[in-house]
Amino acid sequence: MSDIWGYQPTSGYIAGASLIGYKVEATDGSIGKVDRHSDEVGASYLVVDTGVWIFGKHVLLPAGTVSRIDDAEEKIYVERTKVEIKDAPEFDKDKHLGDAGYHEQVGAYYAGWHRA
């Protein structure tokens, strides 16, 4: 499951690059913008502000869900549908940042949808 927390080599991610403000595209449409991200080895993720799409909810996406980053258009494409993302464990930045149990729960959820 550790690969879910690392950017795929083919994603185009460059370590240290800021992705804040990039639009995030699910396989079936836009889901929001990156509010924060981490490129910590073995624990990389995006926090996406979904805006009005799911009532201002923030979601945590493991870096392994990222299929491609388009720097020219400032878009990040993820290999999940809007429903898969909407149904993920809810993210609360005040409770969940640095919470190993929450990361394990999210990792298990997304790894269950893992596409080879």
C-alpha positions as CSV (number, residue, x, y, z in Angstrom):
1,M,0.0,0.0,0.0
2,S,3.0,2.4,0.4
3,D,2.9,3.2,-3.4
4,I,-0.4,5.0,-2.9
5,W,1.5,7.7,-0.9
6,G,4.1,8.4,-3.6
7,Y,3.8,10.1,-7.0
8,Q,3.9,7.8,-10.0
9,P,7.1,8.3,-11.9
10,T,5.1,9.1,-15.0
11,S,3.0,11.8,-13.3
12,G,5.4,14.6,-14.1
13,Y,5.7,15.7,-10.5
14,I,8.9,17.5,-9.7
15,A,9.9,17.3,-6.0
16,G,9.6,20.7,-4.3
17,A,7.3,22.1,-6.9
18,S,4.3,24.0,-5.5
19,L,0.9,22.6,-6.7
20,I,-1.2,25.0,-4.6
21,G,-4.1,26.5,-6.6
22,Y,-3.9,23.8,-9.3
23,K,-7.3,22.6,-10.5
24,V,-7.9,18.9,-9.9
25,E,-9.6,16.8,-12.5
26,A,-11.2,13.4,-11.7
27,T,-11.8,11.0,-14.6
28,D,-15.3,12.4,-15.0
29,G,-14.8,16.1,-14.3
30,S,-13.4,18.8,-12.1
31,I,-13.4,18.4,-8.3
32,G,-11.7,21.5,-7.0
33,K,-8.4,23.1,-6.3
34,V,-5.3,22.1,-4.3
35,D,-5.4,23.9,-1.0
36,R,-2.1,22.3,0.3
37,H,0.1,19.4,-0.5
38,S,3.1,17.4,0.8
39,D,5.8,15.6,-1.0
40,E,7.2,13.8,2.1
41,V,8.6,10.5,1.0
42,G,6.1,7.7,1.8
43,A,3.4,10.2,2.8
44,S,2.8,12.5,-0.2
45,Y,-0.7,13.8,-0.6
46,L,-2.9,16.6,-1.9
47,V,-5.6,18.4,0.1
48,V,-8.3,19.5,-2.3
49,D,-10.9,22.2,-1.6
50,T,-14.0,20.9,-3.4
51,G,-15.8,24.2,-3.1
52,V,-19.5,24.0,-3.8
53,W,-19.2,20.6,-5.5
54,I,-19.6,18.7,-2.1
55,F,-20.5,21.7,0.1
56,G,-17.0,23.0,0.8
57,K,-15.6,19.7,1.9
58,H,-11.8,19.2,1.8
59,V,-10.6,15.8,0.7
60,L,-7.2,14.2,1.1
61,L,-5.8,12.4,-2.1
62,P,-2.8,10.2,-1.8
63,A,-0.1,11.2,-4.4
64,G,-0.4,7.7,-5.9
65,T,-3.9,8.7,-7.3
66,V,-2.2,11.4,-9.5
67,S,-1.9,10.2,-13.1
68,R,-0.6,13.4,-14.7
69,I,0.3,17.0,-13.8
70,D,-0.1,19.7,-16.5
71,D,2.0,22.6,-15.4
72,A,1.1,24.8,-18.4
73,E,-2.6,24.6,-17.6
74,E,-2.1,24.2,-13.8
75,K,-4.2,21.0,-13.7
76,I,-3.7,17.7,-11.9
77,Y,-5.4,14.6,-13.2
78,V,-6.3,11.8,-10.8
79,E,-7.3,8.2,-11.6
80,R,-10.5,8.3,-9.6
81,T,-14.1,9.3,-10.3
82,K,-15.9,12.1,-8.5
83,V,-18.0,9.5,-6.6
84,E,-14.9,7.6,-5.4
85,I,-13.5,10.9,-4.1
86,K,-16.7,12.1,-2.6
87,D,-17.1,8.8,-0.7
88,A,-13.6,8.9,0.7
89,P,-13.1,9.3,4.5
90,E,-13.9,12.9,5.4
91,F,-10.8,15.2,5.9
92,D,-10.5,17.7,8.8
93,K,-7.2,19.6,8.7
94,D,-7.4,20.3,12.4
95,K,-7.7,16.6,13.3
96,H,-6.2,14.6,10.4
97,L,-2.9,16.3,9.4
98,G,-0.2,14.0,10.8
99,D,-2.7,11.4,12.1
100,A,-1.2,8.1,11.2
101,G,-4.5,6.2,11.8
102,Y,-6.4,8.5,9.4
103,H,-3.7,8.2,6.8
104,E,-4.0,4.4,7.1
105,Q,-7.7,4.6,6.7
106,V,-7.5,6.8,3.6
107,G,-4.7,4.7,2.1
108,A,-6.7,1.5,2.5
109,Y,-9.8,3.2,0.9
110,Y,-7.8,4.4,-2.2
111,A,-5.7,1.2,-2.4
112,G,-9.0,-0.7,-2.6
113,W,-9.7,1.2,-5.8
114,H,-6.1,0.9,-7.1
115,R,-5.8,0.4,-10.8
116,A,-2.9,-1.6,-12.0
